Amino acid sequence: MHGHRAHYSMTMPDIRYSRIGQLAEPPVISEIMKIALENKQILSLAAGFTDTEALPVQAVRDVAVSLVTNGQSPEYLQYGTTSGRTELRKFVAKRLSRVDHHQSPAYHPDNVMITNGSQQSLYMAVQVLCDPGDIVLVESPSYFVFLELLKGLGITAVGLPLDENDEIDTKATSALLETFKTDGSINRVKAVYLESWYSNPSTRCLTNEKKAEIANVMKESDLIIPILEDGAYFELYFEERFPSTSILAMEEFESFPRLFFGTFTKPFASGLKVGYVICDHPEILAKMASVKGHHDFGTSNFNQAIVEQVTLDGAYDVHLTKARTRYLEKMETLHRSLINEGLPEMGWNWPKPEGGMFLWLKGPEDADTSWEGQLFKNAVKEGVLFVPGDLCFAPGGPKNNIRLSFGVLEHHDLAQAGHQLAGVMRNFK
């Protein structure tokens, strides 16, 4: 009838979802961000956002203006290639080769693919390497968004065992691999995922010696599988670069398919979503490129053009220098706040990082910081947000850690967040 809206009752059909469709759930990071966005008063130490006040607005504006006024073809507003812009791929390859003080065919631009942040390249790598039910070895703890990625694809994350110093225990790793052989699951172990610099969340770095130990243990077990090295924070050191190289420069890994994942998201501008993968195994990279072709047939050409230009004209390195100073100062503010508020006396401890964007706190054994725990709920109620540490472990990990990000809040808010968090812990029974 006119003026009235007809209402229909529909019975939704039962959908026969795929295995991945059945496993699809909202990422926890989305839930955490939702809490922060719905409560404007909450101080978020959770999501690893970059420093808003220090975003390279001037550099991006200058490049954008230059692109549209240089009189050249506006090809940057057209589709690009699936692999990415040539000069940007050359920069990525040359940059890592220079940092590694190493030259080999692995650093050829043809081995580079530009992606929508390093997250997309991680997803594509797992997608082409693993089937549901397979196993990926990860650090303990590890990047929780990667762990969720694995879970969403039906892949089991198994944590590499730690020694008394919270370092990867290669002897125990060897025993773990023997267990896989015994129970018949060794053929399901498809990759190893490592965060070698200022790990998210543990903040630790892996020495070349430790990585070489891992390679040797794998070879002793005849397990020559792809090594996925995440370098998202390798340029975000505070004062001095950690003295290690990527796996592409290590002879111990020459027999392994090697994938190095990097990004311009964390060190430059997260909103541009430009990352990359360097892979010395042409067939793996070709399959990843095929998958990317199905996804989007190329990362935003305009965003790539901006990043390409700032890397070539030096604005990228100028910004990095400023960002390192800013993050160091912010880390010190949060670190001092937690100490002054008495967290060590309450049984909490953490390593003081030398780079990255996080503090990784370990609490008393009986502390439950999990998503479902009362401490997390109390923190939200008191206006401070953190990432529950159990999300950062393979299934069965501890529940007495929290991850704090100092990336986005300014100094006053960081100090206040530390004060509020300490109050929650002090009053928790």
Rosetta blueprint (number, residue, H / E / L):
1 M L
2 H L
3 G L
4 H L
5 R L
6 A L
7 H L
8 Y L
9 S L
10 M L
11 T L
12 M L
13 P L
14 D L
15 I L
16 R L
17 Y L
18 S L
19 R H
20 I H
21 G H
22 Q H
23 L H
24 A L
25 E L
26 P L
27 P L
28 V H
29 I H
30 S H
31 E H
32 I H
33 M H
34 K H
35 I H
36 A H
37 L H
38 E H
39 N L
40 K L
41 Q L
42 I L
43 L E
44 S E
45 L L
46 A L
47 A L
48 G L
49 F L
50 T L
51 D L
52 T H
53 E H
54 A H
55 L L
56 P L
57 V H
58 Q H
59 A H
60 V H
61 R H
62 D H
63 V H
64 A H
65 V H
66 S H
67 L H
68 V H
69 T H
70 N L
71 G L
72 Q L
73 S L
74 P L
75 E H
76 Y H
77 L H
78 Q L
79 Y L
80 G L
81 T L
82 T L
83 S L
84 G L
85 R L
86 T H
87 E H
88 L H
89 R H
90 K H
91 F H
92 V H
93 A H
94 K H
95 R H
96 L H
97 S H
98 R H
99 V H
100 D H
101 H L
102 H L
103 Q L
104 S L
105 P H
106 A H
107 Y H
108 H L
109 P H
110 D H
111 N H
112 V E
113 M E
114 I E
115 T E
116 N L
117 G H
118 S H
119 Q H
120 Q H
121 S H
122 L H
123 Y H
124 M H
125 A H
126 V H
127 Q H
128 V H
129 L H
130 C L
131 D L
132 P L
133 G L
134 D L
135 I E
136 V E
137 L E
138 V E
139 E L
140 S L
141 P L
142 S L
143 Y L
144 F H
145 V H
146 F H
147 L H
148 E H
149 L H
150 L H
151 K H
152 G H
153 L L
154 G L
155 I L
156 T E
157 A E
158 V E
159 G E
160 L L
161 P L
162 L E
163 D L
164 E L
165 N L
166 D L
167 E L
168 I E
169 D L
170 T H
171 K H
172 A H
173 T H
174 S H
175 A H
176 L H
177 L H
178 E H
179 T H
180 F H
181 K H
182 T H
183 D H
184 G L
185 S L
186 I H
187 N H
188 R H
189 V E
190 K E
191 A E
192 V E
193 Y E
194 L E
195 E E
196 S L
197 W L
198 Y L
199 S L
200 N L
201 P L
202 S L
203 T L
204 R L
205 C L
206 L L
207 T L
208 N H
209 E H
210 K H
211 K H
212 A H
213 E H
214 I H
215 A H
216 N H
217 V H
218 M H
219 K H
220 E H
221 S L
222 D L
223 L L
224 I L
225 I L
226 P L
227 I E
228 L E
229 E E
230 D E
231 G L
232 A L
233 Y L
234 F L
235 E L
236 L L
237 Y E
238 F L
239 E L
240 E L
241 R L
242 F L
243 P L
244 S L
245 T L
246 S L
247 I H
248 L H
249 A H
250 M L
251 E H
252 E H
253 F H
254 E L
255 S L
256 F L
257 P L
258 R E
259 L E
260 F E
261 F E
262 G E
263 T E
264 F L
265 T L
266 K L
267 P L
268 F L
269 A L
270 S H
271 G H
272 L H
273 K L
274 V L
275 G E
276 Y E
277 V E
278 I E
279 C E
280 D L
281 H L
282 P H
283 E H
284 I H
285 L H
286 A H
287 K H
288 M H
289 A H
290 S H
291 V H
292 K H
293 G H
294 H H
295 H H
296 D L
297 F L
298 G L
299 T L
300 S L
301 N H
302 F H
303 N H
304 Q H
305 A H
306 I H
307 V H
308 E H
309 Q H
310 V H
311 T H
312 L H
313 D H
314 G L
315 A H
316 Y H
317 D H
318 V H
319 H H
320 L H
321 T H
322 K H
323 A H
324 R H
325 T H
326 R H
327 Y H
328 L H
329 E H
330 K H
331 M H
332 E H
333 T H
334 L H
335 H H
336 R H
337 S H
338 L H
339 I H
340 N H
341 E L
342 G L
343 L L
344 P H
345 E H
346 M H
347 G L
348 W L
349 N E
350 W L
351 P L
352 K L
353 P L
354 E L
355 G E
356 G L
357 M L
358 F E
359 L E
360 W E
361 L E
362 K E
363 G L
364 P L
365 E L
366 D L
367 A L
368 D L
369 T L
370 S L
371 W L
372 E L
373 G L
374 Q H
375 L H
376 F H
377 K H
378 N H
379 A H
380 V H
381 K H
382 E L
383 G L
384 V E
385 L E
386 F L
387 V E
388 P E
389 G H
390 D H
391 L H
392 C H
393 F L
394 A L
395 P L
396 G L
397 G L
398 P L
399 K L
400 N L
401 N E
402 I E
403 R E
404 L E
405 S E
406 F L
407 G L
408 V L
409 L L
410 E L
411 H H
412 H H
413 D H
414 L H
415 A H
416 Q H
417 A H
418 G H
419 H H
420 Q H
421 L H
422 A H
423 G H
424 V H
425 M H
426 R H
427 N H
428 F L
429 K L
